[in-house]
Amino acid sequence: GLLQDVPGIYRLGERREELIALERMGEQSVENLLRAIDESRTRPLDRLLFGLGIRHVGDRGARDLARHFGTLQALRSADYEALMAVPDVGPRTAKEVEEFFEDPRNQALIDELLALGVQPVEAEAPTGDLFAGQTLVFTGKLERFTREDAEALVMRLGGKAAGSVSKATTALVAGPGAGSKLAKAEQLGVEILTEDEFLARLPEATL
């Protein structure tokens, strides 16, 4: 009963003694919890967008929106046409995002989170152009990266990371266990790289 809504997460510090009194909690557990909540105020913008639960906006879509608009304020004020200008954002997603930020209840929720100190970190601008104009897809098991980290690296180096193979795909990085994406890449004649071949293309400073 201590939480009634999302902003209430950031008011739990005011109810510290009640938290300590909960079964299986105790002072150290509460300290760890409150510290983690405090640290969550400054997460990357795409994580906040994903966490808001906007329909049709998954992990990759949240990254695309964050990277395109840069700030929460810019995204909040974006109209349908501006949203449609984001690569890989289609009419259905653009409509859902626009309607989400137009809803007075959602506006109030976000304003309250901001008032409680939630300050999403602006999306990182690309730091290189190695993959400029290229779209890479990752599949199978990677040894050196998680798939999310590999995709983030491609975007930092000016490229785009997609979740499926198409004619627009520049290369597929395939690890053990690659399945239908590998077959699709072979069918379309898309370049296929092993993880080692992908690593060989990276600047030494990124390894």
N, C-alpha and C positions, 0 to 999 in steps of 0.2 A: 503493500500500500504506500510505499514511499515514493513511487514513481507513477505519475498520472499522464505525463506527456514527455516528448523528447527534450524540451528545454529543462525539464526537471532534473535531468542527468547532471546539469551544470549547477544545480542548487543543492546537490547532495552534501556538499561540504558544510552546509548550514545545519545538517542533521547528523553530524558525526557521531554523537552519543547514541542516537537511535540505531545507527548502523552497527556500532560496536556491540550493542545489545542483541543483535540478531544471532540466531543459532549458527555455529560454525564460522563466525566472522572473527572478532577480536581486533585489537588495536593494529597489529601489523598488517592484517588483511585489509582493513579499512584504509590504512595509509597507502598501501599499494594501489588500491582501487582509486582513491582520490587523486593520486599522482598520475595514474594512467588517464583518468578523465581530464585532468588539467593539461596533459601533453596533447590530448586529442583536439584541443582548441586550434592548433596550428598544423593541420594536416594539408596535403596538397588539395587544390581545388577539385580535381577529378574524383578524389575519394569522398568529398562532401557531396558532390553531385550524384555519385553512385548511391551513397547512403540515403539521399532524399527519396529514393524509390520512384523516380519519374518513370512512367510507363514507356517501354521500348528503349530506355536508356540503360544499357548494360555497362560493363567495365570499359570496354573499348570505346563505346559511344561517349561515355563521360570524359575519357581522355581526349577524344577528338574535339568535343565542345570546349573543354578547358584550354586546350592548346590554341584553338581558333580565337576565342574571345579573351583569354588571358585573365580576366577578373570576373568575380561573381556579379559585380554591378553591371558590367558590359553584357553579360549573358542575361541578367534579369530584364534588361531593357531591350533586348533583341526582339524584333518582330519576325513574322513568318518568313519574309523574304531574306532577312539576314541569316536566319537559321538554315534556310535552304541552300545558302552559299557555303555551308560547311561540307567538305567532302564526306561522302558516305552517309549523310543525313538526308533521309527521304521525306516525302510529304507527311507520312503518318507520324514519324518521330518529331518533325518540326512542329506539327500541330499540337502534339502532346506536351512538348516543352513550353511552347508559347502559352497554352492553356494553364499549365502548372503555375507558371510565374504570374499569370494574370489573376489567379484565384486569391481572393482576399485572405483566406485562411492560410494559404501557403506563404503569402507575403508577410503575414503577422508572425508565422513560425520562424521565417528566416530573420526578420527584424529582431525577434526575441533572442535568437541564437547569437546574432551579432552583438546585441546589447550585453549578453552574458560573456563576451570575450572570445567567441569563435571567430577566428581570423584565418580563413583558408589561404594557403600559400599560392601565389600566382603560378601559373603553369610555366615550366622552364622553356625558355627560347632555345632553339637549336644551337649547339655549340660548334657545329661543323657541317660540311656539305657533302660528306663522302657518299651518302645515299640519296642525295637530292634527286628528285624526279623518279625514284625507285620505290617499288612496293614489295616488301618481303613478307613471307608467310612462314611460320615455324610449326613443325609437327613432330610427333614422336618424343622420345626422352632426350633431354639435353643434359650434358654432364657439367658444363661450366656455368650455366645460367639457369634460372627459372625462365619459363617462357615469357612471363611478364617483364622480367629484367631485360631479356634479349630484345623484346619489342620496344621497351623504353629506350634502350641504347640506340636502336635504329632511328627512332624519332629524334633523339638528341643529335644525331649525325645527319639530320635533314631529310630523312626518309619517312616512309609510311609503313606501318605494320598492319596487315589485314588478317582476318580470321579465316578466310576461305580463298581457295585458288580460283583465279579467273584469267581471262586473256590479258587483264591489266597487271597481273603479277609478274614482277621482274625475276624473282628467284624464290624457290622453296628450300628452306633449310630443314633437312630431314634427319632425325635421330632414330635410334632403334624403336621399333614399334610403329613406325609411320604406316598409315593405312590408306584411306580413301583419298586424302589430299595428295599423297604421292602418286597414286594412280591417275588422278585428275591432271597433275602437273605433267606426267609423262604423255598423257593423251593430248594436252595442249601444246606440248613442246616447250614448256617452261623450264628454265635452267634449274637444276637440282644440285644443292650443295650439301656436303656433310658439315657437321659442326666445326670440324677442324678447318675446312675450306673457308667457312664463314669467318672463323677467328683469324685466319691468315690475311683477310682483307681489312681487318681493323687496325687503326693506329696503335702503336705500342702503348701509348699513354692510357688507353682505355682498358687494357688487359690486367 
